[in-house]
Amino acid sequence: MDATLGRENVKLFHKAIQALGKIADEISIDCRQDRLILRALNTGQSAFARMAFLVPFFSEYTYTAASGSIRLRLQFRSLLAALRTASTASSLRLLVENEESLICVLRISPGKPLVSLRRLPIRHLHSLRRVEVEKIYTLSVQECEPLQAVYR
């Protein structure tokens, strides 16, 4: 699975992760051909949340599994640490090459110049460039069974 989010959807995805993190310590990710599903179940099994992101939410979405779906489970804190700078990111790429790791690539490009050009001497203008920074996080995951809510 290879999914890329644009600037506006990176913030929404980050907020969804934060909301699920308030429920549980682990997040289950279910990658399917037509959607990406995030689930959380607390340790007492009294609270459950499920968020589904359809393909149009992503700027690019490629599902490469032969059959079925890819199910992963990872610690909330590791995913949140990777998305810490998501509010300034211009794009986010989620990549699952095998069922042992999730790779998060945050691309950060400044929207504004970091300093005002009027206050700099002419000789320093050549050193100012817009720089794109890529932060790559490899998060370890566990294979898991799908989480389902049981209503009583």
N, C-alpha and C positions, 0 to 999 in steps of 0.2 A: 504494500500500500504506500502510495506517495501522494500526499495532499499538501497544497499550498494555499495559504490564506492571505488576502490583501490587508492593507493597513487598517481599514475600518472593522474588518471581521476578526483581526487579531485581538482587539480589545474585548469584543464580545466573547470570544473563546476563553480569554483569560478570566473574565468575570464568571463564566460558567464553571471553570475549574475551581475558582475560589468558593463558589456556592456549594459545590459538591464536597469540597474539603471541610466545610463546616459540619457535614454530616458524618463523614468517615475518614479513616486514616489511609485507606486504599481506594484506588479508583480502577474500575474495570473498563477496558476499552474493547469494543466489539467493532471490527472493521468489516463492512459488507460492501457488496458491489454498488449499492445505491445510497449508502449512508454510513456515517460514523456515529456510534452510540457510546455514550459515557454513562456509567452506572456507579452508584455508591450505596453501600449498606453498612450501617454502623455495627459495632461489635455486639451490642445487645439485640440486634436484629429487630429494632423497633422503628427505625427510620430508613426509608429507601427513596432514592431519587434517580431519575433516568432522563437524560437529555440526548436527543437525536439531532444530528446535523446532516441535512440532505446534501447531495452533490452540488446544487446551485450555490450553497453557502461558500464553497471553496472556489478560488480562481482556477485551480487545477486539481483534479482528483483522478488518480489511476489506481485501479485495484488489480493486483496481479496474481492472487491466490488461485490455484487450480479449481478448487471446489469449496463450498461451505463459506465459513467466515474465519477471520483471525481473531482470537480472543486473548487478550493480555491483561495482566494486573500489575499495577505499580504503586509505589508509595506516593501519597499526595505531596509530601514535602519535596521530593526530588523533582517532580513535575513543576511545582510552584517555583522552586529555585531556578529552574531553566526558563520560566516565563516571567521572571522578576522584572526584566526591562521591556516587557511586551507593550507597555503604553507608548514607548518611543520607537517601536519596531515598524519598519515599512513592510515587512512580510515575515511569515512564519511558515516553515516547511516541516511537516511531520513525515518521517520515513520509517517504515518497518520492512527491513530486508529479510530478516529471519525472525523467529519467534523468541529470540533471546534478548533483543535490544530494540529500543525506540530511539531514533535519532531526531533531535529537535534542532533546526537551524534557524536562528533569528537573524534577520538582515536589518541593520539599523543604518539609516541614512538621514542626516540632519535636514530638517525642512528649512531652516534659516541659517544664515552664516553665524558662526559662533561669536564673532566680534564685528563691530561696526567698521566698515571700510573707510569711513570719513576720518577716523581718528588715527589711521595708520599711515606712516610715511610710505611713499611710493616704492621704495626698495624692498618692503616687506610684502607687497601684494602678490608676488610670484609664489610665495610659500603657502598662501591660502588656497586650499582646494576642498571641494566637497568630498569627504571620505565616506565610503560605505564600509561598515564593519560587519563581519559575520561571526556570530557566536555559535559554536557547535557543541551540543550536549548529547552524550550517549547515556541513556538511562537503562538500567537493567530491569527486566520485566520477568514475570512468571506466567506460564500458561495457566489458564483457569477455565472452569466451567462457567457458563453464563449465569449471571445473577437474575433471579426472578423473585418478585414480591409474592408473598402468600398472605392473602387478606383473610382475616378471621372475624 
